[in-house]
Every structure is written in structure tokens, then in C-alpha cells.
Amino acid sequence: MQCLNSAPRSLLALSVVVALASLWICRAEVGGFTACSQFFYNKLPPTGLESDGTAQICQRYWNRYHFASLYDRRRRTPLYSAYIFSPEGGTRPKINWMYEPQLAYSKAGPDMMPFPRGPIDQNVVESQAVILDYTNSSYTRGHLNPSLHHSDVGDKNATFTLTNIVPQKEGSNDGPWADFEGQTSNLLTKHCEKEAYIVTGVIPYETDRWIKHDRVAIPEYLWSAYCCPSYKVENVPITNLTLLGLSTLAAIGRNDPNSTEEIVPIDKKKGKRWRGYDVRRMSLKTLEMYLKQRYGSAISIFDNGCSP
């Protein structure tokens, strides 16, 4: 304290400004992943997916960061969400859908906010998807970061922001993709000894397709990959080895039953409700190859391929 009191007033004023600036940077949600780098393996986000129209969002709820999303402003959907898996606990929360204020106003508060019951600010409508975009459409609100993959109530609640949501057909969301999410949860609960990092994203159509008057883009496929550097395979039946990706496992799921079968073949034996929404498991490198083909640039999901 004696040293502080003896400092020149100009220096004290500068210190206050720097401190306040640092506080604002720590609280900023949109525009950088610095505050939420812990959700990426080795604190490094995927590379090759960003463009001039994307926004990095540190998803903040209840004054705490819960996961990270790369948001495509033009398509009004996330390109991916990244989070740390935790064994499931509790039930699916009943919570109002939320939006990201800083996409509409750069100086807005850092926490996601519930949509109001009345009219929605036009800046919010123009900057991101809103509930009406999905109302009376043929698409469900599909989570990239699912509440199923979390035990903490705050982590679960935070997944209910539309900046974590993409238009997903019911046959995918309630069928093979839901099965894949559950199987991933079981595998990581049993075999991942430490942190498991998951990134889940979308593959857009080669020519964008939309719901609600060209407002929200529909993905042709969903993809997901996990990274578990501390993966144990003790006492695993040999019949289960085809499902085990050891430290990494990736998958691509169909969101259109009429898409071609080069990426994900269709199991013709499936029931009519789920037919055409198959999920194909694959290596991390194979997923990155397909992403490169569609996005036109080299893609890396996990730093050094999730090698310890």
C-alpha cells in the first residue's frame, strides 16, 4: 500500500484504465476465444473453418463460461460448438430459449439472455436466428452441444441458446444422431479417465438451402469428434472394438434422406422413420478429409490430432 500511495497520480490513473480494460476483455463474449480456450484440446481451436463472416463466441451463462461456438453470421447458425464432456446427470432442463446479445450490440452484456415474450429487437432478429425461424418449419432445433453430455445444471441450461442450434430433421435428431450421442456418452463415461474434448459441427450444402425466407441455413450433414488423451481399453469385449476410437473418434450424420451416399451410405433395412438419417463412424483424419472437400481448405479439429 505504501508503494501505491507514493505513485504519481497519472500512473495511478493509467493503472485504473488498464485494469478496467482488462476486466472488459475478460468479460467479452463475442469476438475471441481467449476467455474460453479451456474448452479446446491444448487450448487451441479448430483451424480452417473461420471466414470473414464468422464470430467466435464464448458461451456465457450465470456469470460463467460453459462452452465455445464458431457462429456463421450469414447463415445464422453455428459452424461448430466445442465443450468438455461430463457424465450425464439429471434430466433435460425446461428452460426458455436464449440468444446472444453481443451479436446484436457489441457493447451489450456478456451473458446469453432469454428471448422476451413480446416483440424482439430488430437488431437481434437481423444478427441471429430467433424462435420464429423454427416455428411451423419441418425442422427441429438441433443441439450441437447437447445437454445430454453434461451433469452440471448450468452447463445443461447453457446449451439452450440458438447460437448452439441448427435446423435438424426429426428423423436425425430423435433417431440415429441421438443414438450416436448416447453411445458417445457411454464410451467416454466408461473409458475416458480425464478430460474429453468434443467438437460438433455442420457440413453445409454445396449450394445453401434455407428455412424461413433465406434466414437460417440448413446443414446437409452434422459431424462430431472427441479427443480423450487418457483413454483406457481394459476389459473391453472384442465385439465392442469397432465402436472404440481409442483417443479419438469421429462421425458424420445425414440430415437429408435424399443426399447422395458417397459420404454416408443408407441402411435400407432401417424403419421408414429413421431411414436416410444414418450416422457413419470414422477416423478423425477421414472426417477432416470430408470437411476439406466441402469447405475448400485444410481442416484440423484437434491440435496435433489429439496426440498427447
C-alpha positions in Angstrom: 0.0 0.0 0.0 2.8 2.4 0.7 4.2 1.9 -2.8 0.8 2.5 -4.3 0.3 5.8 -2.4 3.7 7.1 -3.4 3.0 6.6 -7.2 2.3 9.6 -9.4 -1.4 10.3 -9.9 -1.0 9.9 -13.7 0.4 6.4 -13.2 -2.5 5.6 -10.9 -5.0 6.8 -13.4 -3.3 4.7 -16.1 -3.4 1.7 -13.9 -7.1 2.1 -13.3 -7.7 2.4 -17.1 -5.6 -0.7 -17.8 -7.4 -2.7 -15.0 -10.8 -1.7 -16.4 -9.8 -2.6 -19.9 -8.6 -6.0 -18.7 -11.8 -6.6 -16.9 -13.8 -5.8 -20.0 -11.6 -8.1 -22.1 -12.1 -10.9 -19.6 -15.9 -10.4 -19.8 -16.1 -10.1 -23.5 -18.1 -13.0 -25.0 -18.1 -12.4 -28.8 -15.0 -11.8 -30.8 -12.4 -14.1 -29.4 -11.9 -17.5 -27.7 -9.3 -16.3 -25.2 -11.7 -16.3 -22.3 -12.9 -19.9 -23.1 -9.8 -21.6 -24.5 -10.1 -24.3 -21.9 -12.8 -26.0 -24.0 -10.3 -26.8 -26.7 -7.7 -29.5 -26.6 -4.3 -27.8 -25.7 -6.4 -24.6 -25.6 -6.2 -24.3 -29.4 -9.5 -24.1 -31.5 -10.0 -25.9 -34.8 -8.3 -24.4 -37.8 -9.6 -23.9 -41.3 -13.2 -23.2 -40.6 -13.2 -19.4 -39.9 -14.0 -16.8 -42.5 -14.8 -13.1 -42.6 -18.4 -13.8 -41.7 -17.8 -15.9 -38.6 -17.8 -14.8 -34.9 -16.1 -16.6 -32.1 -18.5 -16.9 -29.1 -17.5 -17.8 -25.5 -20.9 -19.1 -24.4 -21.5 -17.4 -21.0 -24.4 -18.1 -18.7 -24.9 -17.5 -15.0 -21.7 -15.4 -15.0 -19.7 -18.4 -16.1 -18.3 -19.7 -19.4 -19.7 -23.1 -20.4 -18.5 -23.8 -24.0 -17.4 -22.1 -27.2 -19.1 -21.7 -30.6 -18.0 -20.5 -34.0 -21.0 -18.7 -35.4 -21.7 -18.1 -39.1 -23.4 -14.7 -39.2 -24.6 -15.1 -42.8 -26.1 -18.5 -42.3 -27.3 -17.6 -38.7 -26.1 -21.0 -37.4 -23.0 -22.2 -35.6 -20.4 -23.9 -37.7 -19.3 -25.8 -34.5 -19.6 -25.9 -30.8 -16.7 -27.1 -28.6 -17.1 -28.3 -25.0 -15.8 -30.7 -22.3 -17.8 -33.8 -21.8 -19.0 -34.8 -18.3 -21.0 -37.9 -17.4 -24.7 -37.3 -17.7 -26.7 -36.3 -14.6 -30.2 -35.1 -14.1 -32.9 -34.6 -16.7 -33.3 -32.4 -19.7 -33.9 -28.9 -18.4 -37.1 -27.0 -19.0 -35.7 -23.5 -19.8 -36.6 -20.7 -22.2 -34.6 -20.4 -25.4 -31.8 -17.8 -25.3 -29.9 -15.5 -27.7 -26.5 -13.8 -27.8 -26.9 -10.0 -27.1 -23.4 -9.1 -28.3 -24.1 -10.3 -31.8 -26.7 -7.5 -32.0 -24.9 -4.9 -29.9 -21.1 -5.1 -29.4 -21.3 -3.3 -26.0 -24.1 -5.5 -24.6 -23.6 -7.6 -21.5 -21.6 -10.8 -21.8 -24.3 -13.3 -20.7 -26.7 -15.0 -23.1 -30.3 -13.8 -22.5 -33.8 -15.4 -22.7 -35.9 -14.3 -25.6 -38.6 -11.8 -24.5 -42.2 -12.8 -24.7 -43.1 -9.7 -26.7 -41.6 -8.1 -29.8 -37.9 -8.9 -30.4 -35.4 -6.1 -31.0 -34.8 -5.8 -34.8 -31.0 -5.9 -34.3 -31.4 -9.2 -32.6 -33.6 -10.5 -35.5 -31.1 -9.4 -38.1 -28.0 -10.7 -36.3 -29.0 -14.2 -35.4 -31.7 -16.9 -35.5 -34.9 -16.4 -33.4 -37.6 -18.7 -32.3 -39.9 -17.8 -35.1 -37.4 -19.1 -37.6 -38.1 -22.6 -36.5 -41.8 -22.2 -35.8 -44.0 -24.2 -38.3 -40.9 -25.4 -40.2 -40.2 -29.0 -40.9 -37.0 -28.8 -38.8 -36.3 -29.3 -35.1 -33.9 -27.3 -33.1 -30.8 -29.5 -33.1 -28.1 -29.0 -30.4 -24.5 -29.2 -31.4 -23.5 -29.2 -27.8 -26.3 -31.4 -26.2 -27.4 -31.1 -22.6 -27.1 -34.9 -22.5 -23.3 -34.6 -22.4 -23.3 -32.6 -19.1 -24.0 -33.2 -15.5 -23.9 -29.6 -14.2 -27.2 -27.8 -14.3 -25.6 -24.6 -15.6 -23.8 -26.4 -18.4 -27.1 -28.1 -19.4 -29.0 -24.8 -19.3 -26.4 -23.0 -21.4 -26.9 -25.4 -24.3 -30.3 -23.8 -24.9 -29.1 -20.8 -26.9 -30.0 -20.6 -30.5 -26.3 -19.9 -31.2 -25.8 -23.6 -30.4 -28.7 -24.7 -32.6 -29.0 -25.8 -36.3 -32.1 -26.9 -38.3 -32.1 -30.7 -37.9 -34.7 -33.1 -39.3 -36.6 -35.1 -36.6 -35.5 -38.4 -38.2 -31.9 -37.4 -37.4 -32.4 -35.5 -34.1 -34.6 -38.2 -32.5 -33.1 -41.2 -34.3 -29.5 -42.2 -35.3 -27.9 -39.0 -34.2 -29.5 -39.3 -30.8 -28.2 -42.9 -30.6 -24.7 -41.7 -31.5 -24.8 -39.0 -28.8 -25.8 -41.6 -26.3 -23.2 -44.2 -27.4 -20.5 -41.5 -27.2 -21.6 -40.6 -23.7 -21.4 -44.3 -22.6 -18.0 -44.8 -24.2 -16.5 -41.7 -22.6 -18.0 -42.4 -19.2 -16.5 -45.8 -19.1 -13.2 -45.3 -20.8 -12.0 -41.7 -20.6 -10.1 -41.2 -17.4 -9.6 -37.4 -17.6 -11.0 -34.6 -19.8 -12.8 -35.5 -23.1 -12.9 -32.6 -25.6 -15.8 -32.7 -28.1 -16.3 -30.6 -31.2 -19.6 -30.9 -33.1 -20.4 -29.1 -36.2 -22.1 -29.0 -39.6 -21.4 -29.5 -43.3 -23.5 -27.1 -45.4 -24.9 -27.9 -48.8 -22.7 -27.0 -51.7 -25.4 -24.5 -52.6 -27.0 -23.2 -49.4 -30.6 -24.2 -48.5 -32.7 -22.2 -46.1 -35.7 -22.2 -43.8 -37.9 -19.1 -43.4 -37.1 -16.9 -46.4 -33.4 -17.4 -46.6 -32.8 -16.6 -43.0 -31.3 -19.8 -41.4 -29.2 -22.2 -43.4 -29.9 -25.9 -43.3 -26.9 -28.3 -42.9 -26.7 -31.3 -45.2 -24.7 -33.2 -42.6 -23.8 -33.0 -38.9 -20.4 -34.1 -37.7 -18.7 -34.7 -34.3 -15.4 -35.7 -33.0 -14.0 -36.3 -29.5 -10.5 -36.2 -28.1 -9.6 -38.2 -25.0 -5.9 -38.3 -24.4 -6.3 -40.6 -21.4 -8.3 -43.4 -22.9 -8.3 -46.9 -21.3 -9.5 -50.1 -23.0 -9.2 -52.6 -20.2 -11.7 -55.4 -20.1 -13.4 -54.4 -23.4 -15.1 -57.2 -25.2 -13.7 -57.8 -28.7 -17.1 -57.2 -30.2 -17.1 -53.6 -29.0 -13.7 -52.7 -30.5 -15.4 -51.5 -33.7 -17.1 -48.7 -31.7 -13.9 -47.7 -29.8 -11.9 -44.9 -31.4 -9.3 -45.0 -28.6 -8.2 -41.4 -28.1 -10.3 -40.1 -31.0 -13.4 -41.0 -32.8 -15.4 -39.0 -35.4 -18.7 -39.4 -37.2 -20.8 -37.8 -39.8 -24.6 -37.9 -39.7 -27.1 -37.4 -42.6 -29.6 -34.6 -42.2 -31.2 -35.2 -45.6 -32.5 -38.6 -46.7 -32.2 -37.6 -50.3 -28.5 -36.7 -50.2 -26.1 -38.9 -52.1 -24.4 -41.8 -50.4 -20.7 -41.0 -51.1 -20.1 -39.7 -47.5 -22.7 -41.7 -45.5 -24.4 -44.8 -47.0 -28.0 -45.5 -46.3 -29.0 -48.6 -44.4 -32.1 -49.8 -46.4 -33.2 -52.1 -43.6 -33.9 -49.2 -41.1 -37.5 -48.3 -40.4 -39.2 -45.7 -42.5 -38.9 -43.0 -39.8 -35.2 -43.3 -39.4 -34.2 -44.3 -43.0 -31.8 -42.0 -44.7 -30.5 -40.4 -41.4 -27.7 -42.8 -40.9 -24.5 -41.9 -38.9 -21.1 -43.2 -40.1 -18.3 -43.5 -37.7 -14.8 -42.8 -39.0 -11.3 -41.7 -38.0 -10.5 -38.1 -37.3 -8.4 -37.9 -40.4 -11.3 -39.2 -42.6 -13.6 -36.5 -41.1 -11.1 -33.8 -41.8 -10.8 -35.0 -45.4 -14.5 -34.7 -45.9 -14.5 -31.2 -44.3 -11.7 -30.1 -46.6 -13.6 -31.3 -49.6 -16.7 -29.2 -48.7 -15.1 -26.1 -47.1 -12.2 -25.9 -49.6 -9.4 -25.6 -47.1 -7.3 -27.8 -44.8 -9.2 -28.5 -41.5 -7.7 -29.5 -38.2 -10.1 -30.3 -35.4 -7.7 -31.0 -32.5 -4.2 -29.7 -32.1 -1.7 -32.4 -33.3 -4.6 -34.8 -34.0 -5.2 -35.2 -30.2 -1.8 -36.7 -29.6 -0.6 -36.2 -26.0 
